[in-house]
Amino acid sequence: MPAGSRAPALPHTWRPLGARVAVYVFGGLLLVVLAVTWFALGEEVRATFSVLQRITLVILGLMLFACYHALIRSRVVATDVGLTVVNGYRTRRYEWSQILAVQLGRGAPWGTLDLSDGETVSMIGVQGSDGDRARRAVREIRACVDEHTPAA
């Protein structure tokens, strides 16, 4: 194991930083711009929107919020039992012995788990765009796997 890759105290959670900041900042700015634009249109223009058009705008806003929320809730949680990977609205739980490798390839958007059944699972909670923070998370997850997987 490389230096500085000790397993953290469990339970431990890794979340993407850059993606969460972007969602909060740009999502908030988008909301402000849309609200200002709506009221800047004036009462006469707003009155020309039908009920169906207003409902459509609200539904589009809720869909955008659902996408933002899915990205924000993405995380990887290590416990004594195993690893829980939350990608958007899907949660997967793995025992430590199921995990063969933890990787974050150069230029990869997020980390991946190689599992004993041949499956590869993305970890959106470890975003490659977070740079050193993501690389440290991968090292820590690897250390957890090494520490909790019985020797063959």
Rosetta blueprint (number, residue, H / E / L):
1 M L
2 P L
3 A L
4 G L
5 S L
6 R L
7 A L
8 P L
9 A L
10 L L
11 P L
12 H E
13 T E
14 W E
15 R L
16 P L
17 L L
18 G H
19 A H
20 R H
21 V H
22 A H
23 V H
24 Y H
25 V H
26 F H
27 G H
28 G H
29 L H
30 L H
31 L H
32 V H
33 V H
34 L H
35 A H
36 V H
37 T H
38 W H
39 F H
40 A H
41 L L
42 G L
43 E H
44 E H
45 V H
46 R H
47 A H
48 T L
49 F L
50 S L
51 V H
52 L H
53 Q H
54 R H
55 I H
56 T H
57 L H
58 V H
59 I H
60 L H
61 G H
62 L H
63 M H
64 L H
65 F H
66 A H
67 C H
68 Y H
69 H H
70 A H
71 L H
72 I H
73 R L
74 S L
75 R E
76 V E
77 V E
78 A E
79 T L
80 D L
81 V L
82 G E
83 L E
84 T E
85 V E
86 V E
87 N E
88 G L
89 Y L
90 R E
91 T E
92 R E
93 R E
94 Y E
95 E E
96 W H
97 S H
98 Q H
99 I E
100 L E
101 A E
102 V E
103 Q E
104 L L
105 G L
106 R L
107 G L
108 A L
109 P L
110 W E
111 G E
112 T E
113 L E
114 D E
115 L E
116 S L
117 D L
118 G L
119 E L
120 T E
121 V E
122 S E
123 M E
124 I E
125 G E
126 V E
127 Q E
128 G H
129 S H
130 D H
131 G L
132 D H
133 R H
134 A H
135 R H
136 R H
137 A H
138 V H
139 R H
140 E H
141 I H
142 R H
143 A H
144 C H
145 V H
146 D H
147 E H
148 H H
149 T L
150 P L
151 A L
152 A L
